[in-house]
Amino acid sequence: HGMDLELVQEVSTLPVPIIATGGVGSLSDIKAAVDAGASAVAAGAFFVFHGPHRAVLITYPNYLELEDLFNN
């Protein structure tokens, strides 16, 4: 359902780094949390999938996708 951006924005006024976690379903959710003031975003479950044989598969966006996401 996305991240709680109102909460991220509210706590981002504190003088400490803010790590947003929970609710990431797409790369745009990560971008939205950073735009709301998060110093970093934890998105572990977004990158882990269970395969047909109950195997754990890990994926991640390529560098160009991330670079494009944060430079636009």
C-alpha positions as CSV (number, residue, x, y, z in Angstrom):
1,H,0.0,0.0,0.0
2,G,3.0,2.3,0.0
3,M,4.8,4.0,2.8
4,D,3.3,6.2,5.5
5,L,4.5,9.4,3.8
6,E,2.8,11.7,6.3
7,L,4.7,10.0,9.2
8,V,8.0,10.1,7.3
9,Q,7.5,13.8,6.6
10,E,6.5,14.6,10.2
11,V,9.5,12.8,11.7
12,S,12.0,14.0,9.1
13,T,12.1,17.3,10.9
14,L,14.0,15.6,13.7
15,P,17.8,16.2,13.8
16,V,18.6,12.5,13.2
17,P,18.7,10.3,10.1
18,I,15.3,8.8,9.3
19,I,15.0,5.3,7.8
20,A,11.6,4.5,6.4
21,T,10.5,0.9,6.4
22,G,7.4,-1.0,5.6
23,G,5.1,-0.7,2.6
24,V,7.4,-0.7,-0.4
25,G,5.8,-2.2,-3.4
26,S,7.6,-0.4,-6.2
27,L,10.6,1.7,-6.9
28,S,8.3,4.8,-6.9
29,D,7.5,4.1,-3.2
30,I,11.2,4.3,-2.4
31,K,11.4,7.6,-4.3
32,A,8.3,9.0,-2.6
33,A,9.8,8.2,0.9
34,V,13.0,9.9,0.1
35,D,11.1,12.9,-1.3
36,A,9.1,13.0,1.9
37,G,12.3,13.4,3.9
38,A,13.6,9.9,4.6
39,S,17.4,9.6,4.8
40,A,17.2,5.9,3.7
41,V,14.6,3.3,2.9
42,A,14.5,-0.3,4.0
43,A,12.8,-2.5,1.4
44,G,13.9,-6.1,2.1
45,A,10.7,-7.8,1.3
46,F,10.4,-5.9,-2.0
47,F,13.5,-7.7,-3.2
48,V,12.8,-11.3,-2.0
49,F,10.4,-13.7,-3.7
50,H,9.6,-17.3,-3.1
51,G,9.9,-19.5,-6.2
52,P,7.8,-22.5,-7.1
53,H,10.0,-24.9,-5.1
54,R,9.9,-22.7,-2.0
55,A,13.3,-21.4,-2.9
56,V,14.1,-17.8,-2.0
57,L,14.9,-15.6,-5.0
58,I,16.5,-12.2,-4.6
59,T,16.4,-9.5,-7.2
60,Y,17.3,-5.8,-7.3
61,P,17.0,-2.9,-9.7
62,N,19.9,-2.3,-11.9
63,Y,22.1,0.8,-11.4
64,L,20.6,2.7,-14.3
65,E,17.0,2.3,-13.0
66,L,18.1,3.7,-9.7
67,E,20.1,6.5,-11.2
68,D,17.1,7.4,-13.4
69,L,14.7,7.3,-10.5
70,F,16.6,9.7,-8.4
71,N,17.8,12.1,-11.1
72,N,14.3,12.9,-12.4
